[in-house]
């Protein structure tokens, strides 16, 4: 499902920390769907996400989420954005359900929203347990459940399948596709695992050393490169040998 206005719009976006340029001239318009960001460590992916969440201010250019400046109107934007950070911290003494209930109240969501998210994410079997007793994979699923609470307009997922076994990875990808189709939720996914993006993404951006090397729909990528295998596309765009 595509929105009429861009969900995310970025123009000549730049970010510097002292003399180090972390992002340089990144531009794109995301109308909606499932957008994947790929690139090596230090490419600028996390910095871009932080700018979109209003956590840091760009050094140049601009970014808009729902047509609004995320740094100036962060609280307003985050009412309709779910987030799964790469490194999550949970209150260990709470049960997962109590944590999700607390998160729901902060977001203005209801107990019914929590139950719907738990059922959708497949976490009903252990959300009654204390967080300190959960495995890393279970905690990742709890974080994902929190991100989809209320099925917001946009969900940002940073390495969403880390700590998950292969079966759980496939389940999360299927759930992402189902949520997009059934609820119209748009997703931004940052991951190092390229085959996962091939399963769900409608649009892909490749970043390297702060520069945007590719930003296109997945259909256009297949037509341009003659393949839908993102690892092959990544190698070609990066200009490196796969030998």
PyMOL commands that set and color helices and strands:
alter all, ss='L'
color gray80, all
select helices_A, chain A and resi 45-52+74-78+96-106+111-121+131-133+136-147+166-183+194-200+218-225+230-238
alter helices_A, ss='H'
color red, helices_A
select strands_A, chain A and resi 8-17+20-30+34-38+60-65+68-69+81-84+154-158+186-190+203-208+211-217
alter strands_A, ss='S'
color yellow, strands_A
deselect
rebuild
show_as cartoon
